[in-house]
Amino acid sequence: MQALYDTSAALEQKPAEQIELKQVANWLADNQAAIANYNRHVDKHGVFSDDIRRF
């Protein structure tokens, strides 16, 4: 597991911002497969509102 706090980057950004960025990166990594599966589903079947939206 990588550290939540990068000391060299902390000189440029607030510590809380560094932690939040790391949490977002972790969430994206953890959910990458589910996002890819959903995107494949949408590519194949479209989204539920395809028939009703006007744009």
Buried (B, 14 or more C-beta within 10 A) or exposed (E): EEEEEBEEEEEEEEEEEBEEBBEEEEEEEEEEEEEEEEEEEEEEEEEEEEEEEEE
